[in-house]
């Protein structure tokens, strides 16, 4: 944003003086700054005096589409011994904060108000000094010190996910005496310091398990007084032994907005000491708090069938996904839930699940809502029943009472066999309850499932669990900047939440470093209704992110899965790429824009061009008449689906030579959304032009994705 008065002044002024105001954090000090300028005389601004004579050059800052980590070079005259000392001494400028303003001065030397927020000069650059170079010409007696600076996005070049590892989660470090771990300030949240939910993760589990199996025995049966014998077969119950070995590997918890299928990460495994064939396994899935679990895959088989026919082959069918059914508490009002050792079992009637899968429900809408926090559902999987208790990852969730109670009575097998690092025995802290100032084994902010199952002849390994989750509810900001956590498929609000999260994302200040107006503007453009939808009912509607009564047909809908083991920059790039978004730091704030066909901001006449104009036609390089897009499709059991969009007119223009482009929509799972954006991508490929020119300084307020016209 630029003040209109500044635009008017620059448009009419015949001569404009420009000065760079540089504020740099001094080494070895606490927020003390030096203030320098490249102008011929010192300048007063913001209560500070920017001294002249030391800054010799500030490089040009060029913005671009997408997401860029902008760099800047500031050159300092090396004739000043104090600057040389700082450059080569241990008290280095590296890592120090630097801010550069670009000031336009009137004939009296006064700064022209440019920024509508500060009423001061343009905030050109904010970042940190990454390196310092000294170049000296001894024969000429001159030297130059160059500060290499990286912008705010430099901090995005990091992995900021949360690892399912106890030391990483609690911020543990060695005590320096007995090499025993102690909590530090390294935890992402204060409450994580006492959260022992990942205490048994990231280790190899080895246990001898006894279970009952069946085997065939053969015997001789005599008849006719022993004159005749026959070999007969019978089945007997025998006790078997299993050496169960499982490696629990630490992995980064993903972030889900909308609906996606994700694998479970085993973080705890143990058996009952009284019955080693009964086992408990804790599976972490993603960052919480999520809205609900919609479906669960046990060893690849969904509990809610992909379609009604699946029940005939798998024997497991708690609903029909193509009708919108989800994992739910299938509770008949006349039947009370059973309670056993704090498990609350809600029975479902599988025989009544048919094509009209809502017919057996007390409330028809219940089957589309998904799980409620801490509910338990018994799933009749192929290799035996698996009882699952669902935790949605609340920020203050209490530990699972089932595991707490078993640990309190030393009821786990490995609990009685293993020792702590200090050699002592485990007690109730094996899976600790929450207490005053103590989170216990809570797995805070983590959506997870506690699964109880039996080791049998059919099941000799822990089950592989995958879940379809309806993920986090990101903050949605209205034009008045009021906030509410809503369910949305608009990727703008997914991006904003990710950028501002210090737990798993960029950690930027949403109040001071975000241009919320720009985010709201782009979100509004993506919410325009798309007319490409079929008028017929869309199957699997709940799994493309729609909710009951919320059949949205917005132009852009993303069911976003962020893999937090990637650098923040990579995740931001991928999300921006889904809607052709651009993230720039403008006037010190992260500003979002969109390549669109909005009204032009300005017309640039040929007379305002400095030098030559060049036009490059790049359409022949990537000009297509059909495009193939790939999406992760819930209708195909979350496998990849190829969508081809073809334009016969373009094929005719290309002399019937087929030219097919490729597009990957990693965050789009809706067929109609993908088709609309494939058409958009195809159309863009037909009109590729690059126009290069240098224009009058009065257009300096233009930024990437601004729409302009040019009169030649």
C-alpha positions in Angstrom: 0.0 0.0 0.0 1.2 3.5 -0.9 -0.3 6.8 0.1 -2.1 8.4 -2.8 -0.4 11.7 -1.9 3.0 10.0 -2.5 1.8 8.6 -5.9 0.6 12.1 -6.9 3.8 13.7 -5.9 6.0 11.2 -7.8 3.8 11.4 -10.9 4.3 15.2 -11.2 7.8 15.8 -9.8 10.4 16.5 -12.3 13.3 15.6 -10.0 13.2 13.3 -6.9 16.0 12.8 -4.4 16.3 9.2 -3.0 18.0 8.2 0.2 18.4 4.8 1.8 18.2 4.8 5.6 20.0 1.8 7.2 19.5 0.7 10.8 21.8 -2.1 12.0 21.9 -3.9 15.3 25.3 -3.4 16.8 27.4 -6.5 17.9 27.8 -7.2 21.5 24.9 -5.0 22.5 21.3 -5.3 23.6 19.1 -3.8 20.9 21.4 -0.9 20.2 21.5 0.3 16.6 23.7 2.3 14.4 21.9 4.6 11.9 23.5 5.3 8.5 22.5 6.7 5.1 23.9 7.0 1.6 22.6 10.5 1.3 25.0 13.4 1.0 23.9 14.8 4.4 22.5 13.3 7.6 18.7 12.7 7.9 16.4 12.8 10.8 13.7 10.0 11.0 11.9 8.3 13.8 13.8 10.1 16.5 17.2 9.0 15.2 19.9 10.6 13.1 21.0 8.6 10.1 24.7 9.6 9.6 26.0 10.3 6.1 29.3 9.3 4.6 29.6 5.6 5.4 27.1 3.8 3.2 28.4 3.8 -0.4 25.9 1.6 -2.1 22.6 -0.3 -1.5 21.8 -2.9 -4.2 18.6 -3.0 -6.1 15.8 -5.2 -4.6 13.9 -7.1 -7.3 10.7 -8.8 -6.4 9.2 -11.8 -8.2 6.2 -14.2 -8.2 6.0 -17.2 -5.9 7.9 -17.0 -2.7 11.4 -15.5 -2.7 14.0 -15.1 0.0 15.2 -11.7 -1.0 18.8 -10.7 -0.5 20.4 -7.2 -0.3 23.9 -6.0 -0.3 24.9 -2.9 1.6 28.4 -1.5 1.0 30.3 0.5 3.7 33.4 2.6 3.2 36.3 0.8 4.8 38.2 4.0 5.5 36.6 4.1 8.9 38.7 2.0 11.3 35.6 1.3 13.5 33.9 -0.4 10.6 36.9 -2.5 9.8 37.3 -3.5 13.4 33.7 -4.7 13.5 34.0 -6.5 10.2 37.1 -8.6 11.2 36.8 -8.8 14.9 35.0 -11.5 17.0 32.2 -9.0 17.6 30.8 -9.7 14.1 27.8 -8.2 12.5 26.7 -11.7 11.3 23.2 -12.6 12.5 22.4 -9.0 13.4 19.1 -7.4 12.4 19.2 -4.8 9.6 16.4 -2.6 8.3 16.6 -0.5 5.2 14.1 2.3 4.3 13.8 4.0 0.9 13.0 7.6 1.4 11.9 10.0 -1.3 12.8 13.6 -0.5 11.2 16.9 -1.7 13.1 20.0 -2.6 13.6 21.0 1.0 15.1 17.6 1.9 12.0 16.5 3.9 10.8 12.9 3.6 7.7 12.4 1.5 5.1 10.3 3.5 4.9 7.0 1.7 3.6 4.3 4.0 0.0 4.7 5.2 0.7 2.8 8.4 3.8 4.8 9.6 3.3 7.9 7.5 7.0 7.6 6.8 9.3 6.3 4.1 9.0 3.0 2.3 10.2 0.0 4.4 12.3 -1.6 1.7 14.0 -4.5 3.5 14.1 -6.2 6.9 16.3 -9.2 7.6 19.6 -10.3 9.0 23.3 -10.0 8.0 24.4 -13.5 6.8 28.0 -12.7 6.0 30.6 -9.8 5.7 33.1 -9.4 3.0 36.1 -7.0 3.1 37.8 -5.9 -0.2 40.8 -3.7 0.1 43.0 -2.1 -2.6 46.3 -1.3 -0.8 47.8 0.6 -3.7 44.8 3.0 -3.8 44.4 3.1 0.0 40.7 2.2 -0.1 38.6 -0.7 1.1 34.9 -1.7 0.9 33.0 -3.7 3.5 29.9 -5.5 2.0 27.1 -6.8 4.3 25.3 -9.7 2.6 21.7 -9.6 4.0 18.9 -12.1 3.8 15.3 -11.1 4.2 12.6 -12.3 6.6 12.0 -15.5 4.6 15.5 -16.6 5.4 14.2 -18.1 8.6 11.9 -20.3 6.5 14.9 -22.3 5.3 14.4 -24.6 8.3 12.5 -27.7 9.3 10.1 -26.8 12.1 8.0 -29.9 12.5 7.4 -31.8 15.8 9.1 -35.1 16.0 7.6 -38.1 17.8 10.7 -38.3 20.0 10.8 -37.7 23.8 14.0 -35.7 23.8 12.9 -33.4 21.0 9.3 -33.0 22.3 10.3 -32.2 25.9 13.5 -30.3 25.0 15.7 -32.7 27.0 19.4 -32.4 27.4 22.0 -34.2 29.4 22.4 -33.2 33.0 26.2 -33.2 32.5 26.8 -35.5 35.4 25.2 -38.9 34.8 24.2 -38.3 31.2 20.5 -38.4 32.3 18.0 -36.2 30.4 16.5 -33.1 32.0 14.0 -30.7 30.5 15.2 -27.4 29.1 13.8 -24.4 27.4 14.1 -26.2 24.1 10.5 -27.4 24.2 8.1 -25.7 21.8 5.5 -25.2 24.6 6.0 -25.0 28.3 3.5 -27.8 28.9 5.6 -30.1 26.6 8.4 -30.1 29.2 6.3 -32.5 31.4 4.5 -34.3 28.6 5.8 -37.9 28.7 3.6 -39.3 26.0 6.6 -40.0 23.7 8.7 -41.5 26.4 8.6 -45.0 24.9 8.7 -43.9 21.3 11.7 -44.2 19.0 13.0 -47.5 20.4 13.0 -51.2 19.5 10.4 -53.3 21.4 11.1 -57.0 22.0 8.7 -59.1 24.0 7.9 -62.8 24.3 4.2 -63.2 23.8 2.2 -66.3 24.7 -1.1 -66.8 22.9 -3.6 -69.6 22.2 -3.7 -71.2 18.8 -5.2 -74.2 17.1 -3.6 -77.1 15.4 -4.6 -80.3 13.9 -3.9 -83.6 15.6 -4.2 -87.1 14.1 -5.2 -90.2 16.0 -6.2 -93.8 15.3 -9.7 -94.8 16.1 -10.4 -98.5 16.5 -13.7 -100.3 15.8 -15.1 -103.8 15.5 -13.4 -104.9 18.6 -10.1 -103.6 17.5 -10.1 -105.3 14.2 -10.5 -102.1 12.2 -8.7 -98.8 12.6 -9.1 -95.4 10.9 -6.9 -92.3 11.0 -8.9 -89.4 12.3 -8.3 -85.6 12.6 -9.2 -83.2 15.3 -8.5 -79.6 16.2 -7.0 -78.8 19.6 -6.1 -75.5 21.4 -2.4 -75.1 22.1 -0.3 -72.4 23.6 2.2 -70.8 21.3 5.1 -68.4 21.8 5.9 -65.4 19.7 9.1 -63.3 19.9 7.6 -60.0 18.9 10.1 -57.3 17.7 9.0 -53.9 16.5 11.0 -50.8 15.9 9.2 -47.5 16.8 10.8 -44.9 14.6 10.5 -41.2 15.3 8.7 -39.3 12.5 7.5 -35.8 12.0 3.8 -35.1 12.7 2.0 -33.8 9.6 -0.5 -31.0 9.6 -3.9 -31.5 8.0 -6.4 -28.9 6.9 -9.6 -30.4 5.4 -9.7 -34.1 4.8 -6.7 -36.4 4.1 -5.6 -40.0 4.6 -2.4 -40.3 6.7 -0.5 -43.2 8.3 -0.3 -43.8 12.0 3.0 -43.5 13.8 3.4 -46.2 16.6 4.8 -44.4 19.7 4.0 -47.0 22.4 3.5 -50.8 22.5 3.1 -53.1 25.4 1.1 -56.2 26.5 -0.8 -57.0 29.6 1.3 -58.8 32.2 -1.6 -61.0 33.1 -2.5 -61.8 29.5 0.5 -61.1 27.1 -1.7 -61.9 24.1 -3.7 -58.7 24.8 -1.7 -55.7 23.5 -2.1 -51.9 23.5 -0.5 -49.7 20.8 -0.6 -45.9 20.6 -0.6 -44.4 17.1 0.1 -40.7 16.7 -1.3 -39.2 13.4 -1.0 -35.5 13.1 -1.0 -32.1 14.8 -4.1 -31.3 16.7 -6.7 -30.2 17.5 -8.4 -31.9 14.6 -12.1 -31.9 14.0 -12.6 -35.7 13.8 -11.5 -39.1 12.5 -13.7 -40.0 9.5 -12.4 -43.4 8.6 -9.8 -46.0 9.7 -7.8 -48.4 7.6 -6.6 -51.5 9.5 -4.0 -53.4 7.4 -5.2 -51.6 4.3 -8.9 -52.4 4.8 -11.2 -49.5 5.6 -13.7 -49.7 8.4 -16.1 -47.5 6.4 -16.3 -49.2 3.0 -15.2 -47.3 -0.1 -18.5 -48.5 -1.6 -21.3 -50.9 -0.5 -19.8 -53.9 -2.3 -16.7 -54.0 -0.2 -18.5 -55.6 2.7 -18.9 -58.8 0.7 -15.1 -59.3 0.4 -13.7 -57.8 3.5 -16.3 -58.6 6.1 -15.7 -55.1 7.5 -18.2 -52.4 6.7 -19.4 -49.7 9.1 -20.9 -47.6 6.4 -20.6 -46.5 2.8 -18.0 -43.8 2.1 -19.5 -42.8 -1.3 -22.7 -41.8 0.5 -20.8 -39.7 3.0 -20.7 -42.2 5.9 -17.9 -41.9 8.4 -16.7 -43.5 11.6 -19.4 -42.6 14.1 -20.8 -43.7 17.3 -23.5 -46.0 16.0 -25.7 -45.9 19.1 -29.3 -47.0 19.3 -31.0 -44.9 22.0 -32.5 -48.0 23.6 -29.1 -49.6 24.2 -26.7 -48.3 26.8 -23.0 -48.1 26.1 -21.0 -50.8 27.9 -18.1 -49.9 30.2 -15.1 -52.0 30.9 -11.9 -50.7 32.4 -12.8 -47.2 31.3 -13.4 -48.2 27.7 -16.7 -46.9 26.5 -18.0 -49.3 23.8 -20.7 -48.1 21.5 -22.1 -51.1 19.6 -23.0 -50.8 15.9 -25.4 -53.0 14.0 -23.5 -54.1 10.9 -26.5 -56.2 9.6 -28.5 -53.0 9.1 -25.8 -51.2 7.1 -27.0 -51.2 3.5 -27.4 -48.9 0.6 -29.4 -46.5 2.8 -26.7 -46.5 5.4 -28.5 -43.9 7.6 -31.5 -46.1 8.2 -30.1 -47.7 11.3 -29.1 -44.5 13.0 -31.1 -42.8 15.7 -30.1 -39.4 14.2 -29.6 -39.5 10.4 -26.9 -36.8 10.3 -24.7 -38.7 12.9 -23.0 -40.9 10.4 -21.4 -38.0 8.6 -19.9 -36.1 11.5 -17.0 -38.4 12.4 -15.7 -39.3 15.8 -16.1 -37.3 19.0 -13.1 -36.8 21.2 -12.2 -39.8 23.5 -14.9 -42.0 22.1 -14.2 -45.8 21.6 -15.3 -47.9 18.6 -14.8 -51.6 18.3 -13.9 -52.4 14.7 -14.3 -56.0 13.5 -11.1 -56.2 11.4 -10.2 -59.2 9.2 -7.5 -60.4 11.6 -9.6 -59.9 14.7 -11.4 -57.1 16.5 -9.5 -53.9 17.2 -10.8 -51.5 19.9 -9.9 -47.9 19.2 -10.1 -44.9 21.4 -9.8 -41.6 19.6 -8.1 -38.5 20.9 -8.4 -35.4 18.8 -5.2 -33.6 20.0 -6.6 -30.9 22.3 -4.0 -28.6 23.7 -4.9 -29.6 27.3 -6.0 -33.2 26.7 -5.6 -35.6 29.7 -3.7 -38.9 29.4 -5.6 -42.0 28.3 -7.2 -43.3 31.5 -7.0 -46.9 30.3 -3.2 -46.8 30.0 -2.9 -44.7 33.2 -4.9 -47.3 35.2 -2.9 -50.3 33.9 0.4 -48.5 34.5 -0.7 -47.6 38.1 -1.0 -51.3 38.9 2.2 -52.3 37.2 0.0 -54.1 34.7 2.1 -53.9 31.6 4.5 -56.7 30.6 7.5 -54.6 29.6 6.9 -52.2 32.5 8.0 -55.0 34.8 10.9 -56.0 32.7 12.6 -52.8 31.6 14.6 -50.3 33.6 14.9 -46.5 33.4 18.1 -44.9 32.2 19.1 -44.4 35.9 18.6 -48.1 36.6 15.4 -47.7 38.7 12.2 -49.6 38.0 9.2 -48.2 36.3 6.1 -47.4 38.4 3.0 -45.4 37.6 5.2 -43.0 35.7 5.4 -45.6 32.9 2.2 -44.0 31.6 1.7 -41.1 34.0 -1.5 -39.3 34.9 -1.6 -35.6 34.8 -1.0 -33.7 38.1 -0.4 -30.2 39.4 2.2 -28.6 37.0 2.6 -32.0 35.3 1.0 -32.9 31.9 1.6 -36.7 32.3 1.6 -38.9 29.2 -0.8 -36.6 27.4 0.5 -36.3 23.9 -0.6 -32.6 23.9 -1.6 -31.2 20.6 -1.3 -34.7 19.0 -4.2 -36.5 17.4 -3.8 -40.2 18.3 -5.5 -43.5 18.7 -5.1 -46.1 21.4 -5.7 -49.5 19.9 -6.3 -52.7 21.8 -6.0 -56.0 20.0 -5.2 -59.7 20.5 -2.2 -61.6 19.2 -3.6 -64.7 17.4 -2.6 -67.1 14.7 -4.0 -64.6 12.2 -2.4 -61.6 13.8 1.2 -62.0 14.8 2.3 -58.4 14.2 0.9 -55.1 15.3 -1.8 -53.8 12.9 -0.9 -51.1 10.4 -3.3 -48.2 11.0 -4.1 -45.3 8.6 -6.8 -42.8 9.3 -8.8 -40.3 7.2 -8.9 -37.2 9.4 -10.8 -34.0 9.2 -8.0 -31.7 10.3 -7.3 -28.5 12.1 -9.8 -25.5 12.1 -7.6 -22.6 11.0 -8.3 -19.0 12.0 -10.4 -17.2 9.4 -10.1 -13.4 9.3 -12.9 -11.2 8.1 -12.5 -7.8 6.5 -12.8 -6.3 10.0 -10.0 -8.6 11.2 -12.2 -10.5 13.6 -11.1 -14.0 14.0 -12.9 -17.3 14.3 -11.7 -20.9 13.9 -13.8 -22.3 11.1 -13.8 -25.3 8.9 -12.6 -24.0 5.5 -11.1 -25.4 2.3 -9.7 -22.1 1.3 -5.9 -22.5 1.1 -5.3 -18.9 2.1 -6.3 -19.6 5.7 -4.3 -22.8 5.7 -1.3 -20.8 4.6 -1.9 -18.1 7.2 -2.1 -20.6 10.0 1.0 -22.4 8.9 3.0 -19.2 8.5 2.1 -18.0 12.0 2.5 -21.3 13.9 5.7 -21.4 16.0 5.0 -25.1 16.7 5.2 -26.4 13.2 5.4 -23.5 10.8 7.0 -20.1 10.1 6.4 -18.6 13.6 5.8 -15.1 12.3 3.8 -12.5 14.2 0.3 -12.4 12.7 -0.4 -9.0 14.2 2.7 -7.0 13.1 4.2 -8.9 10.2 1.2 -10.0 8.2 -0.8 -7.8 5.7 -4.2 -9.3 6.7 -6.0 -7.2 4.1 -4.1 -8.9 1.3 -4.9 -12.4 2.6 -8.5 -11.5 2.9 -8.6 -10.1 -0.6 -7.1 -13.3 -2.1 -9.4 -15.5 -0.1 -12.4 -13.6 -1.4 -11.2 -14.2 -5.0 -10.8 -17.9 -4.4 -14.2 -18.1 -2.9 -15.9 -17.2 -6.2 -18.4 -19.9 -7.2 -17.1 -22.3 -9.8 -19.7 -23.2 -12.5 -18.0 -26.4 -13.7 -19.8 -28.6 -11.1 -22.2 -31.3 -12.2 -25.8 -30.7 -11.0 -26.0 -34.3 -9.8 -25.1 -35.2 -6.2 -21.3 -35.7 -5.8 -20.5 -39.0 -4.2 -17.8 -39.2 -1.5 -18.8 -35.6 -0.7 -17.7 -35.9 3.0 -14.3 -37.1 1.9 -13.6 -34.2 -0.5 -14.0 -31.9 2.6 -17.7 -31.0 2.4 -19.8 -31.0 5.5 -23.5 -31.6 5.9 -25.4 -28.5 4.6 -22.1 -26.9 3.4 -21.9 -28.0 -0.3 -19.4 -25.3 -1.3 -18.6 -24.8 -5.0 -15.8 -22.3 -4.5 -13.3 -21.8 -7.3 -10.4 -23.2 -5.2 -10.7 -25.9 -2.6 -7.7 -27.6 -1.0 -7.5 -30.5 1.4 -4.1 -29.6 2.6 -1.5 -32.1 3.9 1.7 -30.5 5.1 4.7 -32.7 5.6 6.6 -31.0 8.4 9.9 -32.8 7.7 10.3 -30.5 4.8 11.6 -27.0 5.1 9.0 -24.3 5.7 9.9 -22.6 2.4 9.2 -25.8 0.5 5.8 -26.2 2.1 4.9 -22.6 1.5 5.9 -22.9 -2.2 3.8 -26.0 -2.6 0.7 -24.4 -1.1 1.2 -21.2 -3.1 1.6 -23.2 -6.3 -1.9 -24.7 -5.9 -3.6 -21.3 -6.5 -0.8 -19.4 -8.3 -0.2 -17.3 -5.2 2.7 -15.0 -4.5 4.1 -14.1 -1.1 6.2 -11.0 -0.9 7.5 -8.9 2.0 6.3 -5.4 1.2 6.6 -2.6 3.7 7.9 -5.1 6.2 4.8 -7.3 6.1 4.1 -10.6 4.4 1.8 -9.7 1.6 -0.2 -12.2 -0.5 -1.3 -11.7 -4.0 -2.8 -13.6 -6.9 -2.3 -13.7 -10.6 -5.7 -12.7 -11.9 -7.6 -10.6 -14.4 -8.6 -7.8 -12.1 -8.9 -4.2 -13.2 -5.6 -2.5 -14.1 -4.0 -0.3 -11.5 -2.4 2.0 -14.1 -1.6 2.5 -17.8 2.0 2.9 -18.7 2.5 5.0 -21.8 5.6 4.5 -24.0 6.9 7.9 -23.0 7.4 6.7 -19.4 9.8 3.9 -20.6 13.5 4.5 -20.0 15.4 2.9 -22.9 14.2 0.0 -24.9 11.3 -2.4 -24.7 11.7 -6.1 -25.4 8.9 -8.7 -26.0 9.6 -12.4 -25.9 7.1 -15.0 -27.0 7.4 -18.1 -24.8 4.1 -19.7 -25.8 5.7 -22.2 -28.2 7.8 -23.7 -25.5 5.0 -24.7 -23.2 1.9 -24.3 -25.4 -0.5 -27.2 -24.9 -3.8 -28.3 -26.3 -4.5 -30.8 -23.6 -3.4 -31.1 -20.0 -3.2 -34.1 -17.6 -3.5 -33.3 -14.0 -3.0 -35.7 -11.1 -4.8 -35.6 -7.8 -5.1 -37.8 -4.7 -8.7 -39.0 -5.1 -10.8 -40.2 -2.2 -13.1 -41.9 -4.7 -10.2 -44.1 -5.7 -9.3 -45.1 -2.1 -6.9 -42.1 -1.9 -4.7 -43.3 -4.8 -3.6 -41.0 -7.7 -6.2 -40.2 -10.3 -5.4 -38.7 -13.7 -7.7 -35.9 -15.0 -7.3 -34.9 -18.7 -8.6 -31.7 -20.0 -8.7 -31.3 -23.8 -9.5 -28.3 -26.0 -10.3 -29.2 -29.7 -9.9 -25.6 -30.8 -6.4 -25.5 -29.5 -5.7 -28.8 -31.3 -6.9 -27.2 -34.6 -4.7 -24.2 -34.0 -1.7 -26.6 -33.6 -2.3 -28.3 -36.9 -3.7 -31.4 -35.1 -0.4 -32.1 -33.4 -1.2 -33.2 -29.9 0.7 -31.3 -27.2 0.0 -32.4 -23.7 1.1 -30.7 -20.5 1.4 -32.1 -17.0 0.1 -30.6 -13.7 0.3 -31.9 -10.2 -2.3 -30.8 -7.7 -0.9 -32.3 -4.5 -3.4 -30.4 -2.3 -6.5 -30.7 -4.4 -8.6 -33.8 -3.9 -11.8 -32.5 -5.6 -12.3 -33.6 -9.2 -14.2 -30.5 -10.2 -11.7 -28.1 -8.6 -8.9 -29.9 -10.4 -10.7 -29.8 -13.7 -11.3 -26.1 -13.4 -7.6 -25.4 -12.6 -6.4 -27.7 -15.3 -8.5 -25.6 -17.8 -7.0 -22.4 -16.3 -3.5 -23.8 -16.6 -4.1 -24.9 -20.2 -5.5 -21.4 -21.2 -2.5 -19.7 -19.7 -0.1 -21.8 -21.7 -1.6 -20.3 -24.9 -0.6 -16.7 -24.3 2.9 -16.7 -22.9 4.7 -13.3 -23.3 7.5 -11.7 -21.4 7.7 -7.9 -21.7 10.7 -6.2 -20.3 11.2 -2.5 -19.7 12.5 0.0 -17.3 10.0 2.6 -16.3 9.8 6.0 -14.6 10.3 6.1 -10.8 6.7 7.1 -10.3 5.7 3.5 -10.8 7.9 2.3 -7.9 4.8 1.3 -5.9 3.9 -1.6 -8.3 4.5 -5.1 -7.0 4.3 -8.6 -8.4 0.8 -9.6 -9.7 -0.3 -6.0 -10.0 -2.3 -5.7 -13.3 -1.2 -2.9 -15.6 -1.8 -1.9 -19.3 1.0 -0.7 -21.6 0.4 1.6 -24.5 2.9 1.1 -27.3 
